[in-house]
Amino acid sequence: MPLVSVVMPVFNGERFLAEAIESILAQTFRDFEFIIVDDGSGDRSADIIAEYAKKDGRIRIVTLPRNRGEAAARNAGNASACGEYVAIMDADDISLPARLQRQVEILNAHPAIGAVSAWAHKVDASLRYLEDIKPPPQHSAIVFGQFFGISFVHAALMLRRRLYATAGGYAETLSYAADSEFASRLMGHTRFANVPECLYRYRQHPNATSARLRQQQATLARAAWEQRVRRLWRDAPEATLRRFAKMRFERAVLPWRERRAAKRDIQHIITLMADANWVYASEIPQLVAAMNRLLEYASPRLWQKYCHWRRHHFGGGGG
């Protein structure tokens, strides 16, 4: 049995598919199977996959007769996986050579950690560098990022295969944000980590979608985020959700009274995180520090400068 199963869904991905496959085959870690799920492609994807499967016996092909969507394709691949660990991969991205090795080292060394991602380079269609994506390495900050920032790059995630059954797999009924919804169901069942190294190239395509479609996607993303909040705080007041959304999506400056209310709300959600075993009680001070930084960013520029000066001279916090 291989230690790692790499699962990659493909739908009409012929343009970048060869690069994605070769990036996995070039990994320094070799004990893996590579499950490629053809999600009803109508282009040359099936032929490309078949050509590589002839050359490398680690490649296994799962073929869906019709396009069922990314969530269903991931579930089909995971159902075929044999490895103790499952690595997610997207068919238009690049895994750098040490990716699997570094993630396996963390999972082997830390039994409490069940899911580990990594920093990533965001690149354009031609692999030209755009920026780095650097989510926090510590579990408490990753949990906090589920609500107020970034948690991890989902396409670069590796997790223990048993957790798929624990969380119930990807929700195939969701047309958008099935990955973040799946991750939110993992909270409380395991601990997360991010390798603080850029081990993945996340390809950002030119946005050719219409303004209407972009608005629909933004609406769906916000609805998925609100569902994550309500998963933890089921009766969260609408005013609380509005304040959180301003900080999460708009990076808005809040009036003084709103910031004080937001502080009370975030303190409550931190308590809920601890009660639900999403974080240890010993991690609450880290979450409070993250809260203070968030509230500082929601403050007028002059107050931000004062908080920065106070930390520099006295080591104090803001908020």
C-alpha positions in Angstrom: 0.0 0.0 0.0 1.3 3.5 -0.8 1.6 5.9 2.1 0.1 8.8 0.1 -2.8 9.0 -2.4 -2.7 12.1 -4.6 -6.2 12.8 -5.9 -6.6 15.2 -8.8 -10.0 15.9 -10.5 -9.9 17.0 -14.2 -12.6 18.6 -16.3 -11.5 19.9 -19.8 -8.0 20.6 -18.4 -5.9 19.8 -21.4 -4.1 23.2 -21.5 -2.3 22.7 -18.2 -2.8 19.0 -17.4 0.6 17.8 -18.5 2.4 20.3 -16.3 0.3 19.3 -13.3 0.9 15.6 -13.8 4.6 16.0 -14.3 4.9 18.1 -11.1 3.5 15.2 -9.1 5.7 12.6 -10.9 8.8 14.8 -10.1 8.2 14.7 -6.3 11.2 13.8 -4.1 8.8 11.6 -2.1 8.1 8.5 -4.1 5.7 6.3 -2.1 2.4 7.5 -3.6 -0.3 6.5 -5.9 -1.7 9.2 -8.3 -5.5 9.0 -8.8 -6.7 11.2 -11.6 -10.4 11.6 -11.9 -11.7 12.5 -15.4 -14.9 14.3 -14.6 -16.6 13.8 -18.0 -14.1 15.9 -20.0 -14.9 16.6 -23.7 -11.4 17.7 -24.7 -8.1 15.8 -24.9 -7.8 15.3 -21.1 -8.6 11.6 -21.2 -5.9 11.0 -23.9 -3.3 12.9 -22.0 -4.0 11.0 -18.8 -3.9 7.7 -20.6 -0.5 8.6 -22.1 1.0 9.3 -18.7 -0.6 6.2 -17.2 1.2 4.0 -19.7 4.5 5.5 -18.6 4.1 5.4 -14.8 2.3 2.6 -13.0 1.5 4.8 -10.0 -1.2 6.6 -12.0 -4.7 5.2 -11.6 -7.6 6.6 -13.7 -11.2 7.1 -12.4 -13.6 8.0 -15.2 -16.9 9.6 -14.6 -19.3 9.2 -17.5 -20.6 12.8 -17.2 -19.5 16.0 -15.6 -20.6 15.9 -11.9 -18.6 18.8 -10.5 -15.4 19.2 -8.5 -16.9 18.0 -5.2 -18.2 14.8 -6.7 -15.0 14.2 -8.5 -12.9 14.6 -5.3 -15.2 12.2 -3.5 -14.9 9.6 -6.3 -11.1 9.9 -6.1 -11.0 9.7 -2.3 -13.3 6.6 -2.4 -10.6 4.9 -4.6 -7.7 6.0 -2.4 -5.6 3.4 -0.5 -3.0 5.7 1.1 -2.9 6.6 4.8 -2.7 10.2 3.7 -4.5 12.0 0.8 -3.0 14.9 -1.0 -5.3 17.3 -2.9 -4.1 18.6 -6.3 -5.7 20.8 -8.9 -5.2 20.0 -12.6 -4.0 23.5 -13.5 -1.5 24.0 -10.7 2.0 22.9 -9.9 3.3 21.1 -6.8 6.9 21.9 -6.2 9.3 18.9 -5.8 9.5 18.9 -2.0 5.8 19.4 -1.4 4.8 15.8 -0.5 8.0 15.1 1.4 7.6 18.1 3.7 3.9 17.4 4.4 4.5 13.7 5.1 7.3 14.7 7.6 4.8 16.8 9.6 2.0 14.3 9.6 4.5 11.5 10.6 6.0 13.6 13.4 2.8 15.1 14.8 -0.1 12.6 15.3 -2.4 15.3 16.6 -2.2 17.1 13.3 -4.6 15.7 10.7 -4.3 18.2 7.9 -1.4 20.2 6.6 -1.1 22.7 3.7 1.7 25.0 2.7 2.5 28.5 1.5 2.1 29.0 -2.3 3.2 31.2 -5.1 0.2 32.8 -7.0 1.1 32.8 -10.7 -0.6 33.7 -13.9 -1.5 31.4 -16.7 2.1 31.5 -18.0 3.5 30.8 -14.5 4.7 34.4 -14.1 4.9 35.3 -10.4 2.1 37.5 -9.0 2.4 37.2 -5.2 2.9 34.8 -2.3 0.1 33.3 -0.3 1.3 32.8 3.3 -1.4 31.6 5.6 -0.4 31.2 9.3 1.4 28.0 10.4 -0.2 27.7 13.8 -3.5 25.9 14.4 -5.1 28.6 16.4 -4.4 31.2 13.7 -5.7 28.9 11.1 -9.0 28.4 12.9 -9.2 32.2 13.4 -8.6 32.6 9.7 -11.7 30.6 8.9 -13.7 33.6 10.0 -11.5 36.6 9.6 -8.7 35.9 7.1 -7.0 33.1 5.3 -6.6 29.6 6.8 -4.8 27.6 4.1 -4.5 26.9 0.4 -7.0 24.1 0.0 -5.5 22.8 -3.3 -2.2 22.2 -1.4 -3.8 20.3 1.4 -2.7 16.8 2.7 -4.8 15.1 5.3 -5.2 11.7 7.0 -7.6 9.7 4.9 -9.8 8.6 7.8 -10.8 12.2 8.2 -12.9 12.1 5.0 -15.2 9.6 6.6 -15.2 11.7 9.9 -16.2 14.9 8.0 -18.5 13.2 5.5 -16.6 14.2 2.3 -17.3 17.1 0.1 -20.9 18.4 -0.2 -21.9 17.7 -3.8 -25.0 19.8 -3.6 -22.9 23.0 -3.3 -22.2 24.8 -6.5 -19.5 27.0 -4.9 -17.1 26.9 -1.9 -17.4 23.1 -1.3 -13.8 23.1 -0.2 -14.2 25.7 2.5 -17.4 24.1 3.7 -15.6 20.7 4.0 -12.7 22.3 5.9 -15.2 23.9 8.4 -16.6 20.4 9.1 -13.1 19.2 10.0 -12.8 21.8 12.7 -13.0 20.2 16.1 -12.0 16.7 14.7 -8.3 17.5 14.1 -5.6 20.1 14.2 -4.2 21.9 11.2 -0.8 23.2 10.1 0.8 25.1 7.2 4.3 24.4 6.1 6.0 27.9 6.1 7.6 27.3 2.7 6.2 28.0 -0.8 5.6 24.4 -2.0 2.8 25.0 -4.5 2.1 27.2 -7.5 -1.5 28.3 -7.6 -2.5 29.4 -11.1 -4.8 32.4 -11.4 -6.5 32.5 -14.8 -7.5 35.7 -16.5 -10.9 36.6 -15.3 -13.1 36.3 -18.3 -16.3 35.9 -16.4 -19.1 38.5 -16.7 -19.7 41.1 -14.0 -23.0 39.3 -13.2 -21.2 36.0 -12.7 -18.5 37.6 -10.5 -21.3 39.1 -8.3 -23.0 35.7 -8.0 -19.7 34.1 -7.0 -19.1 36.9 -4.4 -22.6 36.3 -3.0 -22.0 32.6 -2.8 -18.7 33.1 -1.1 -20.3 35.3 1.5 -23.1 32.9 2.1 -20.6 30.1 2.6 -18.6 32.2 5.1 -21.8 33.0 7.0 -22.6 29.3 7.2 -19.2 28.8 8.8 -19.9 31.4 11.4 -23.3 29.9 12.2 -21.8 26.4 12.4 -20.1 27.7 15.5 -22.4 30.5 16.7 -25.8 29.3 15.6 -27.9 32.2 16.8 -25.3 34.9 15.9 -27.2 38.3 15.6 -27.5 39.9 12.2 -25.7 43.0 13.5 -22.8 40.7 14.5 -22.6 39.1 11.1 -22.6 42.6 9.4 -19.7 43.7 11.6 -17.8 40.5 10.9 -18.5 40.8 7.2 -17.2 44.4 7.1 -13.9 43.2 8.6 -13.7 40.0 6.6 -14.7 41.2 3.1 -14.5 45.0 3.1 -11.5 45.6 5.4 -13.6 48.5 6.6 -12.8 51.1 9.3 -15.4 50.7 12.0 -16.6 53.5 14.3 -15.5 53.3 17.9 -18.8 51.9 19.2 -18.8 49.3 16.4 -15.3 48.2 17.3 -16.2 47.8 20.9 -19.2 45.7 19.9 -17.0 43.7 17.5 -14.5 43.0 20.3 -17.3 41.6 22.5 -18.5 39.5 19.6 -15.0 38.1 18.8 -14.4 37.4 22.4 -17.6 35.3 22.4 -16.7 33.4 19.3 -13.2 32.6 20.8 -15.0 31.2 23.9 -17.2 29.1 21.5 -14.1 27.8 19.7 -12.7 26.6 23.0 -16.0 25.1 24.1 -16.2 23.2 20.8 -12.6 21.9 21.2 -11.6 23.7 18.0 -8.7 25.2 20.0 -7.0 24.4 23.4 -7.6 26.7 26.3 -3.9 27.4 26.3 -4.3 28.9 22.8 -6.8 31.5 23.8 -4.1 34.2 24.4 -3.0 33.7 20.8 -6.5 34.2 19.6 -6.9 37.4 21.7 -3.7 38.7 20.1 -5.1 38.0 16.7 -8.4 39.7 17.7 -6.5 42.8 18.7 -4.6 42.9 15.5 -7.8 42.6 13.5 -9.5 45.4 15.5 -6.4 47.5 14.9 -6.8 47.1 11.2 -10.5 48.2 11.6 -9.4 51.4 13.3 -8.6 54.8 11.9 -5.1 55.2 10.5 -4.0 57.5 13.4 -4.9 54.9 16.0 -3.1 52.2 14.0 0.1 54.3 14.1 -0.3 54.8 17.8 -0.8 51.0 18.4 2.3 50.3 16.3 4.3 52.8 18.3 3.1 51.4 21.6 4.0 47.8 20.6 7.4 49.0 19.4 8.2 50.8 22.7 6.3 48.8 25.3 5.3 45.5 23.7 1.6 46.3 24.3 -1.4 45.3 22.1 -3.9 47.3 20.2 -7.7 47.1 19.9 
